[in-house]
Amino acid sequence: LIDRKMLADLAVHDAVAFTKLVEAARK
């Protein structure tokens, strides 16, 4: 399970991976 802090850190450090993760989560 991915928590919000992990997501926030990912968004800051790896925007591309964060975007892909969000896209995958929406499907």
N, CA, C and O atoms as a MOPAC input file, in Angstrom:
PM7 MOZYME 1SCF
protein

 N      0.86000 1    -1.20500 1     0.00000 1
 C      0.00000 1     0.00000 1     0.00000 1
 C      0.88800 1     1.24500 1     0.00000 1
 O      1.89200 1     1.31300 1     0.71000 1
 N      0.50300 1     2.20800 1    -0.79800 1
 C      1.28000 1     3.44400 1    -0.90200 1
 C      0.60700 1     4.53600 1    -0.07700 1
 O     -0.56800 1     4.84500 1    -0.27700 1
 N      1.35900 1     5.11200 1     0.84600 1
 C      0.77600 1     6.17100 1     1.67500 1
 C      1.00300 1     7.54500 1     1.04400 1
 O      1.75500 1     7.68600 1     0.08000 1
 N      0.34800 1     8.53700 1     1.59900 1
 C      0.39600 1     9.87400 1     0.99700 1
 C      1.79000 1    10.48700 1     1.06400 1
 O      2.20000 1    11.19900 1     0.14700 1
 N      2.51900 1    10.21500 1     2.14300 1
 C      3.86900 1    10.76900 1     2.26500 1
 C      4.76300 1    10.22000 1     1.16100 1
 O      5.54900 1    10.95200 1     0.55700 1
 N      4.63100 1     8.91900 1     0.90600 1
 C      5.42300 1     8.30100 1    -0.15200 1
 C      5.07000 1     8.91600 1    -1.49900 1
 O      5.94800 1     9.19200 1    -2.31700 1
 N      3.77600 1     9.12800 1    -1.72200 1
 C      3.33900 1     9.75300 1    -2.97100 1
 C      3.89000 1    11.16300 1    -3.09800 1
 O      4.33500 1    11.56700 1    -4.17300 1
 N      3.86100 1    11.90600 1    -2.01000 1
 C      4.37000 1    13.27700 1    -2.04100 1
 C      5.86300 1    13.29700 1    -2.35800 1
 O      6.32700 1    14.10800 1    -3.15900 1
 N      6.60700 1    12.39600 1    -1.72000 1
 C      8.05000 1    12.31900 1    -1.97700 1
 C      8.30800 1    11.94900 1    -3.42600 1
 O      9.20300 1    12.50100 1    -4.06700 1
 N      7.51600 1    11.00800 1    -3.94300 1
 C      7.68900 1    10.57800 1    -5.32800 1
 C      7.38100 1    11.72300 1    -6.28400 1
 O      8.08200 1    11.91900 1    -7.27600 1
 N      6.33200 1    12.47400 1    -5.98200 1
 C      5.94900 1    13.59400 1    -6.84200 1
 C      7.07500 1    14.62400 1    -6.93100 1
 O      7.30300 1    15.22100 1    -7.98300 1
 N      7.77100 1    14.82300 1    -5.81400 1
 C      8.86100 1    15.79900 1    -5.77800 1
 C     10.09400 1    15.27900 1    -6.50700 1
 O     10.71300 1    15.99800 1    -7.29100 1
 N     10.44500 1    14.02400 1    -6.24000 1
 C     11.71100 1    13.49100 1    -6.74400 1
 C     11.60700 1    12.85200 1    -8.12000 1
 O     12.58400 1    12.83100 1    -8.86900 1
 N     10.42600 1    12.32600 1    -8.46200 1
 C     10.28400 1    11.61300 1    -9.73400 1
 C      8.88800 1    11.86200 1   -10.29100 1
 O      7.99600 1    11.02200 1   -10.17200 1
 N      8.71800 1    13.03300 1   -10.90200 1
 C      7.40200 1    13.45100 1   -11.38200 1
 C      6.85800 1    12.49100 1   -12.43200 1
 O      5.65500 1    12.23400 1   -12.47700 1
 N      7.73700 1    11.95900 1   -13.27600 1
 C      7.29000 1    11.05000 1   -14.33400 1
 C      6.72300 1     9.76500 1   -13.74300 1
 O      5.65700 1     9.30300 1   -14.15100 1
 N      7.43200 1     9.19500 1   -12.78900 1
 C      6.95900 1     7.97400 1   -12.14700 1
 C      5.65400 1     8.24500 1   -11.40400 1
 O      4.74600 1     7.41500 1   -11.41400 1
 N      5.56400 1     9.40000 1   -10.76500 1
 C      4.35200 1     9.77500 1   -10.05100 1
 C      3.17100 1     9.85500 1   -11.00400 1
 O      2.08700 1     9.35200 1   -10.70600 1
 N      3.38400 1    10.49200 1   -12.15600 1
 C      2.32800 1    10.62200 1   -13.15400 1
 C      1.86600 1     9.25700 1   -13.63200 1
 O      0.66600 1     9.00700 1   -13.74300 1
 N      2.81300 1     8.37200 1   -13.91600 1
 C      2.47000 1     7.02300 1   -14.37000 1
 C      1.67800 1     6.28400 1   -13.30400 1
 O      0.72600 1     5.56800 1   -13.61300 1
 N      2.07500 1     6.46000 1   -12.04600 1
 C      1.39000 1     5.79500 1   -10.94500 1
 C     -0.05100 1     6.28600 1   -10.83500 1
 O     -0.96900 1     5.49000 1   -10.63500 1
 N     -0.24600 1     7.59000 1   -10.96600 1
 C     -1.58500 1     8.16800 1   -10.90600 1
 C     -2.43200 1     7.67200 1   -12.07600 1
 O     -3.59800 1     7.31600 1   -11.90300 1
 N     -1.83900 1     7.65100 1   -13.25800 1
 C     -2.55200 1     7.16000 1   -14.44200 1
 C     -2.99500 1     5.71800 1   -14.22800 1
 O     -4.12900 1     5.35800 1   -14.54300 1
 N     -2.10100 1     4.89900 1   -13.69400 1
 C     -2.40500 1     3.49300 1   -13.45500 1
 C     -3.50200 1     3.34300 1   -12.40400 1
 O     -4.35800 1     2.46600 1   -12.50900 1
 N     -3.46700 1     4.20500 1   -11.39500 1
 C     -4.44300 1     4.12800 1   -10.31200 1
 C     -5.84200 1     4.50200 1   -10.79200 1
 O     -6.83900 1     4.02100 1   -10.25400 1
 N     -5.91100 1     5.36000 1   -11.80300 1
 C     -7.21200 1     5.82100 1   -12.29700 1
 C     -7.91300 1     4.77700 1   -13.15000 1
 O     -9.13300 1     4.81700 1   -13.30600 1
 N     -7.14400 1     3.83800 1   -13.70600 1
 C     -7.72200 1     2.82700 1   -14.59800 1
 C     -8.51000 1     1.79000 1   -13.80900 1
 O     -9.06800 1     0.86200 1   -14.39400 1

